[in-house]
Amino acid sequence: MDKGKTRRSFLKKATLGSAAITSAPYVLASTNQQKLTLSRDYFNQKYTSNNHINLGLIGSGIQGIYDTTAALKVDGVKLVAVCDLYTGRLDRAKELWGDDIAVTKDYRELLDRKDIDAVIVATPDHWHKKITIDAMKAGKAVYCEKPMVQNFMEGHEIIKVQKQTGAVCQVGSQGMSSLGNEKAKQLYEDGAIGEIVMLDFYNDRYSAEGAWQYPIPPDANPETVDYDTFLGSAPKVPYELKRFFRWRNYQDYGTGVAGDLFVHAFSTLNHVISSHGPNRALATGGLRYWKDGRDVPDVSITLYDYPKTNTHAAFNASFRINFIAGSGGGGGFKLIGTEGEMVIGQNTVKVVRSKLGMVPGGYSMIAYTEATQEKIRKGYASQNLESRTSNLNTGETIWEAPKNYKGGHYDHFYNFFQSIRNKKTVIQDPTFGLRAAGAALLANESYYQNKPISWNPDAMKLL
């Protein structure tokens, strides 16, 4: 990214006043703050029962229910069938969406149905590749929950089949299509923070539920839970309900905190700065508190190196997860640049531009005589390092979605269904999905091998 060009572009828009107020922060005094409203237009069309997109849900657990709830808010979508390996979830599906939906414990029955146009794959991670590929080969559009894959090579198989079949395949990092991401990308490209230097991402939690200790229903038993099918390609182990209902805690079925949480941040980061991802990772952490049989850490810190490209400078990224944060929890996603910082959420974007101190102050001048200090001050003044323009171009601007905004989750499904209807490209295709998942999985590789891991973000392969 041409630093001078983007800076000039940003400053030009910033000084245009209200005519450009939705494109870049207004020129502010350093003590001022302004709030602006984000907006989005949707293509509204009424659909009859004959032109609905018929949807099937594979994996009606927590995320599967949230996904389907968001999907059904999009006009012209109808849920017709649900698959899950626990009978209680099939009962819950009927409770939520009506007795007329079909239910099964065999996902292949959904893929065999001619009336199903698209499926949501919200299973444990180790099933993502197989079901996604089977669905595309069966002629279905696929919304596959993140992370797209459990290991690197699985992603290349999904990419290959998607290209062969031409199927619509959207990866489900639900914040990807949000107003916040869209605005952040525009601001970054306008040069709002200068050249990126660092990303700071963290997610703190302080509850058993947040640490994946999900409740196990009292009616769960070998009759109501198809445990053998759940295991799939994973190692055969004795029946254990914790593994089925708390699968994220095990390497055999999930991808740890990196696959669950890092991947969201990589999706946003790579989208906003138009990057293919990092080329090196170094991870540490440990199992500090939730010693409940899990074999993944509950505290994770990973440092990433991003190489220089034509869309961004070389920079570093810090990713941190803490499942026993005594502070009570919280999270953040902040891009830090040479001229400002940008805090990104699905519904908000905040840009802060500060004055870069280029003239020495009292701290370093104290070692010199008064006469020498005066000479030094005159020397710096003659260089005009702190111009009036740079002094004025500071302050804070916040963009906020309106209260009636339908949300990033809705937008991601809206994009998915519009792609099906209009044969358009989804915002998060399998190649993008592998780059986000691959970057996240580097943390696991580094943690378990106890060494830095290098990655080719273009070829999407380990080095």
N, C-alpha and C positions, 0 to 999 in steps of 0.2 A: 504494500500500500504506500503510495507517494505521500509522505508526511506533509510536505508543503501544500500539495493539492487539497488533501482532505482538511487540513487546518483552514486554508483559505475558503473552502466550500462551507465549512461550519461557521466561520466568522461572518461570511457574507449573509448566510441565512439568519444568523443570530441578530444581525444589525438591521434586518428588514422590518423588525417589529411585528405587529399583529398579523400581517399578511403571511408570515412564515411561522407563526407561533406554534403550529402543530408539528413542524418539522425539526425544530431545534430550540434549545433554550434561548430565551430573550437575554439581552445584555443586562446583567444585574449588578447592583452594588453588592459587595461581599456579605452584607448583613441581611439581604432580602431573600425571600423565597416566593416562588409562584407555583400554582397548581394548574394543570391543564387536563382536559378530558380526552381520553382515547375513544375511538369509535370504529365500528365495523359494519359493513353492509352485507346482508345475506340475500341470495337469490331465492325469493319466495315463490313457491308454486304449489298448488293444491294437487294432490295425487289421489287417484281412485284406487280401489282394491285391486284393480287389474294391473296397475303399474307400481305397486309397492315393491321394495326390495325385501325379500324374505330372508330373515336372519336366523342362524343357528348359533347357540352358545355351547362351546366345549370347555368345560371347567367352570362350574357354577359356585365357586368359592367367593372369597371376599372381593377380589379384584374383578372377577367375572361378573358379579352382581353390579358393582359400580360401573363397569364398562357398559353392560347392557342397559342399565338405567339411563346413562348418558346417550347411548345410541338411539334409544326409543324416543328421545326428545326431538330428534331430527325428523322432519316431516317425510312421510312416504316410506317408513320402515316398520316392518312387522316381525315380531319374534314368533317362530313356528315350532322350534324344537330346542331341547336342552339336554346335554349329556354331562353326567358326573358319576364318579365311582362310589359315592356315598348316597344311600337312599334318602337320608334326611335332607340333602340339598335338592334332590329332585322334588321332594314334597314342598320345600321352600320355594322352588321355582314356580310351582303351580299356585302357591299362596300369593306370590308376587304378581304373576302374569296371567293367571287364569287356568282353569282345568282343561281348556281346549288345546294347550300346547302339548306336543309329544315329548316324552322323556325316555331316556335310555342310558345304560351304562357303557354302551359300545359306540364310540365316536364314528365308526365306519357306517353305522346306520344313518347318521346325519349326512355323510358325504354321498351316500347312495340315493338320497332323496332328490328328485328332479325339481322340487318346488323350492329348494333352498339356493339362494343366490350367493350368500356370503356367510362366513363363520367368524366368530371371535374365538381365538385360541388363548385361553386364560388358565392353562394347566401349570403344574410345576415345570421348572425350566428344562428338566431333562427330557420332556416330551415335546418341546416346542418344534424342534427340527422335523421330526417324523410327521407330526400331525399337519404342520404347515405345508410340507411337501406333498403329503397325501391329498390335502385339500386342494392345492393348486392343480395337481394332476387330475382331480375329479371335476375341474372346471369351476371351482368356487373362488370368489374373492376372499382374501384373508386379512383379518386384523389380528396380528400376533403380538401379544403382550411382550413388553421388554423384560429382561434382555432377550433379544431375538434368539440367542443361542447360549448353550452352556459351555461350549468350547469353540475355539477359533475356526477349525476346519468345517464345522457344521454350517457356518455362515456362507462359505463358498458354495456348498451344495444348494442352499436355499436360493442364492443369487443365480446359479446355473439353471435351476428348474423354473424360476420366475421368468428368466429370459426365454427359455424354451417354450413355456406355455403362454406367455404374455399376460398372465393373471395379475390382477390388481392385488398388491400386497403392501399393507401399511403396518409399520412397527409402532407399538403403542406406548410411547412416552407421551402421556396425554398433554403435557404442557407445551409441546412442540408448536402447535398451531395457535397458541394463545396471542392475545393482543400485546402482552408484555414482550414476548419474543420478537414479534413483528416490529414493534417500536424500537426495541433495543438494537436490532439489526440495522434499521434505518439510521439511528443515531450514531452507531459505530462507523458505518460507512460514510456518514457526514463528517467524521472526525471529532466527535464530541469529547472524546477522552484522549485524543492524540494517538500515539502508538501504544498498543497494549504492552504492559510490562509483567503483569501478574493476574492470576485468577485466585480468589479466595472463596472456597466453598466449604460449608460445614452443615451438619445435621446432628443436633443433640436431642436425645430422648431420655425420659425418666419415668417409664412405666413398664410393667410386665408385658402389656399388649404391644407397646412400641418396640419391645425387644423380641417380638414374635412368639411369646408364650400364649398362643391363642387357646381359647377354651376347647376342651374335648367333650363333645356331647355325650350324655349318659347312655344313649341307645346305640352308640358305636360299638360294633362287634363284628366277628367274621361274616355274619349273615348280611349286615347292612353296608359293610365296607369291602370293596373288591381290592384287597391289598396286593395280590399277586400281579394284577394288571397295573396298579400304581407303580410297582417296582420297575416294570418295563425293562429297559436295557441296563438298569442299575444293578449292582451286586445283590444277589439273593440273600436276604437276611430274615431272621424270624419276625413274625407278626408283631408289630409295635405301633400302637395308635399315635404315639408322639411323632413318629416319623411321617405318618400320613397327614396329620392335622398341623404339624409344625415343621413341614418339610424344608422351610428356608434355613433351618438350623443345621442342615447336613449337606456336606459337599456332594454326596451322591445324587441329590435331587435339585439343589439350588446353586446359587453363585455368591452367597454371602452378602455382606453389606455393599460390596462393590457392584455386584449385578443388580441388586435391588435399588440402590440409591445413587451410586456414582453415575450410572448410565443415564439418568435423567439430566444430570448436570452436563455430561458430555454432549448429550443431544442438543441442549440449549447453546452451549459454548460453540460447538462446531457449526451450528446453524447461524449464530449471530456474527461470527467472524469469518464465515465461509471457509472453514478449515477441514482438513482430512483427519486431524487429530495429532496426538503426541507421538514422539519416537523413543521415549525412554520413561521408565517408571521405577521408583524405589519406595518400597512399602515397609511399614512396621506396625506394631499393634499387639494385641493379645486378647485372651479370654480373661477378663478381669472380675466379672461379677456373676453373669448368668450361666453358672456351671451346672446346667441341667441335662447334660448329655450331649449337647451340641458340639460340633467339631469345627466351628467357624468363629473367628474373633468377634467380640462385642465392642472393641475399640480399634479403630483403624485410621492410620495416617499415611497418606501416599503423596509423594512429590512427583510431578510430571514435568518433562521438558517438551516444549513445542518448538519445532524448527522454524526458521524464517521461510515464509512463502510470499507469493505476490499479493496476499490479502492481509498478512499480519507480520509483525516483527517476531523474532525469536523471543519466547517468554517462558515463564515458569508458572505452574499451577499447583495449588495446595488443596487436597481433598481430605476432609476429616469427618469421621463418624464416631459418636460416643453414645452408647446405649445405657450408660449409667451416669448421666450428667446431673449432678446434685444441684445445679443451677435451676433445674426445672424443665429444661429443654428449649429448643428454638432452632433456627436455621438461617442461612444466608447464602447469597450468590453475588459476588462483587467482582466486576472487571476493573482493574486499576491500570490507568494509562499514564503517559508522560504529562498530560495536561488536565486530568480529571479522573473521576471514578464513576462507575455506573452500577447501581444496585438493581438487579432484575428479579421480578416476580411475575407470575402469570397475569396478574391484574394491575401491576404497577411497575414503573421504571423511574428511578431517581438518578439524576445526573448532578454531580457536585464538581465544580471547577474552582480550584484554589489558586492563589498567587504563589508562584515559584520564587522564593527568595534568592536573588542573585547578588545582592549587595551585602557586604559584611556588616554585622551589628556590633553591639557592645561586647558580646562574648569573646570574639577573636581580636577585637581592637584594644582590649584592656592591656595587652602586652607592649603597646607602643606609646610613645610620648604624644602629648596633645598636638604638637606640631606635625608629627608624622601621621597621626590619625587624620588631620585635616587634608594633607596631601593625598592620602589614600582615598578619602571620600571624593575629592575632586577628580581623581583618576577614574573612579568608577562612574561618576556622574557624566563624564565626557563620553562614556561608552553607551549611555542611554539603555542600559540593560533592563530597566523596569519602566517601560513606556506607559503612557496614559491608557492606551488601548489594552495592554496586558493587565493593567490594574483594574480596569472596568470589567473585563471579560471573566468575571468570577461570580459565584453564587450557586444557588440550588434550585433545580426545577424538578417537579414531580408530575409524572403523567399517571392518571388513574382511570381505570375502566369505570363506566357508569354503573350505577347500582343494579340496573336491569341487564347487565352483560351476562350472557349465557355461559361463559366460562371456557377455559382452554380445553377441557375434556369434550365438551359439546363441539367446539371448533374442530378438534382432531377427527371426530367421527363425521362431522359435516364434510370435511375435506375428503375423507374416505368414501363416503357415499356419492359425493359429487364426482369423484374419480371413476366410480363404477358407472354412473349414468352417462357421463360425458367423455369417457375414455381419456381422462386427464392424468397427469403424473401426480402421485401422492407426495406429500411433503416429506415423508420419512420412509423411503423405499428400502429394500433389503441391503443395498450397498451402504447407505447411510446407517442403517441399523447395525450392520457389522462393525462399522467404524466406531460407533458409540459403544457397543457391547465389547468390542475388542479392547478399546482403551480402558474400560472398566476392569476387564478380566486380567489386564496386565498387573493390577494391584494384587490379585490372588497369586499369580505366577511369582511375583517378587516376594510376597509374604511367605509362601510355602517353600520357595527355594532359597530364601534368605540372601538374595542378591539383586542387583539392578537387572531389569529386563529391557531389552531393546526391541523395537517394533517398527516395521515399515508401514506407515499409515496410508500410503498410496496403494501398495500391493496387498495390504491387510494381512501381513504375515509376520511371525516372530523371526527375529534375527539370531 
